[in-house]
């Protein structure tokens, strides 16, 4: 895992060079990853139920704020 912005950009360039960048009609490296993840996704709670995601975000945020006040 890259620890600096420069290292991350270098890793991204390497991935594009090795696995394709999408310029020659092939699928880009990051598109391939997204497609594979999308295929195995089961469409569970946060992806399907927006109200549930909002509620959990509210609860998590309030827990963090309460901890800071104490």
N, C-alpha and C positions, 0 to 999 in steps of 0.2 A: 504494500500500500504506500502510495506517495505521501511524503510528509510535507512537501513544499509545493507551491504552485508550479514551479519550474519542473519539478520531478513528475508531477501529474501531466503536464503538457507533453513531456518527453515520452511518458508511458502511453498516452493517447496517440501520439504520432507513431510509435512502434506498433501499436495494435492496428492502426489503419494501414500501415505498410505491410504487415504480415497477413492480415485477414481481409483486406479490401476496404476502400474508402467510399465506394458507391459511385465513383466517377465513370467507370467503364461499363456500366450496366449491371455490375454485380451488386449484391446487397452489402451495405456497410456493416462493419463489425458490430456497432451498437444496435443497428436494426435487427441483426441476427439474434443478439441477446434478448432484445425486447420481444421478438417473435417467439422464442423458446419459452420465455417466462410466461407469456400470454397463453401459450398452449397448455402449460401445466397448472395455470391458475384455476382455482375452483370457484372464483367469484364469491369469496367469503365476506364476512360482515362489513368491513370498512369499504370495500369496493362496491357493494350492492346497497347497503343501508346508510344513506347520508345522515339521517337523523341520529342513528346510533353513533356514527363517527363524531358528529357535533357534540353529542352528550358526553362521550368519553373524553373529548378534548376539553370540554368545560370542567369535568371532574378532575382531570389531570392538572389543568391550569390552576384550579382552586386549591388543590393539594399543595402545589408548589408555593403559591402565595401564602397559604396558611403557615407553611413551614418557615417562611421568611419572617413572618410577624412574630412568631414565638421566640 
